[in-house]
Amino acid sequence: MLRVETPPAPRHVPPHSGTIGDATSNTHRRYPMTTTTTAEAKPLALRPREAAKALGVSESTLYRLRSTGKLASIKVGSAILHRVTDLEDFLKAQAPIEV
């Protein structure tokens, strides 16, 4: 005769008690879950490829603007980043085209 075992019933996990390091907190996770979604979070800085795309210029033009000091950039570790506020300020400083 074939014996069928039923899975154990799920255990009830009590809600988070609010103490740090208890068994129900998520402080043990390396990356705790957050309520912010990617669509809601706006980046503070962009990598060169993303910054060039945001400005509507080529990467070589972006590099030239950065090397001549016309466009600010920062270095975090080995990554070169362009603050979104710096990109916005750069665009505001450009003379508008009169039609």
C-alpha positions as CSV (number, residue, x, y, z in Angstrom):
1,M,0.0,0.0,0.0
2,L,1.3,3.5,-0.9
3,R,1.6,5.9,2.0
4,V,0.9,9.6,1.3
5,E,2.2,12.2,3.8
6,T,0.6,15.6,4.2
7,P,2.8,18.6,4.5
8,P,3.0,20.2,8.0
9,A,0.6,23.1,8.7
10,P,2.2,26.5,8.3
11,R,3.4,28.0,11.5
12,H,2.0,31.3,12.6
13,V,4.6,34.1,12.7
14,P,3.7,36.9,15.1
15,P,3.9,40.5,13.9
16,H,7.1,42.4,14.4
17,S,7.4,43.4,18.0
18,G,9.7,46.4,17.3
19,T,12.8,45.2,19.3
20,I,16.1,45.2,17.5
21,G,17.6,41.8,16.7
22,D,14.6,39.7,17.7
23,A,13.6,36.6,15.7
24,T,10.8,38.4,13.8
25,S,12.7,41.6,12.8
26,N,14.3,42.0,9.4
27,T,17.5,43.4,10.8
28,H,19.2,40.2,10.1
29,R,18.7,40.6,6.3
30,R,21.5,42.1,4.4
31,Y,19.1,44.2,2.3
32,P,15.9,44.8,4.3
33,M,12.8,45.3,2.2
34,T,11.6,48.8,1.7
35,T,8.4,50.4,0.6
36,T,10.0,52.6,-2.1
37,T,9.7,51.2,-5.6
38,T,12.1,51.9,-8.4
39,A,9.4,53.9,-10.3
40,E,9.1,56.3,-7.3
41,A,12.8,56.7,-6.5
42,K,14.6,59.3,-8.7
43,P,18.3,58.8,-9.1
44,L,20.6,61.5,-7.5
45,A,23.3,60.9,-10.1
46,L,23.8,59.3,-13.5
47,R,26.6,57.4,-15.2
48,P,28.1,59.1,-18.3
49,R,26.0,57.0,-20.8
50,E,22.8,57.8,-18.9
51,A,23.7,61.5,-18.5
52,A,24.5,61.8,-22.2
53,K,21.2,60.3,-23.1
54,A,19.4,62.6,-20.6
55,L,21.0,65.6,-22.2
56,G,20.5,64.4,-25.7
57,V,24.2,64.4,-26.6
58,S,26.7,61.8,-27.5
59,E,29.1,60.3,-24.9
60,S,32.0,62.0,-26.6
61,T,30.3,65.4,-26.3
62,L,29.6,64.7,-22.6
63,Y,33.3,63.8,-22.1
64,R,34.4,67.0,-23.8
65,L,32.0,69.1,-21.7
66,R,33.4,67.4,-18.6
67,S,37.1,67.8,-19.5
68,T,36.7,71.5,-20.3
69,G,35.0,72.1,-17.0
70,K,31.6,73.1,-18.5
71,L,29.9,70.2,-16.9
72,A,30.5,69.1,-13.3
73,S,31.1,65.5,-12.4
74,I,32.0,63.5,-9.2
75,K,34.0,60.3,-8.7
76,V,32.7,57.7,-6.3
77,G,35.1,54.9,-6.0
78,S,36.0,54.2,-9.7
79,A,32.7,55.4,-11.0
80,I,32.3,58.8,-12.6
81,L,28.9,60.2,-11.9
82,H,26.9,63.3,-12.9
83,R,24.5,64.8,-10.4
84,V,21.1,65.3,-11.8
85,T,21.1,68.8,-10.3
86,D,24.3,69.6,-12.1
87,L,22.8,68.4,-15.4
88,E,19.7,70.6,-14.8
89,D,21.9,73.6,-13.9
90,F,24.0,73.1,-17.1
91,L,20.8,73.1,-19.2
92,K,19.5,76.2,-17.5
93,A,22.8,78.0,-18.1
94,Q,22.7,77.4,-21.9
95,A,21.4,80.2,-24.1
96,P,18.0,79.5,-25.6
97,I,17.8,79.3,-29.4
98,E,15.7,82.1,-30.8
99,V,13.5,81.1,-33.7
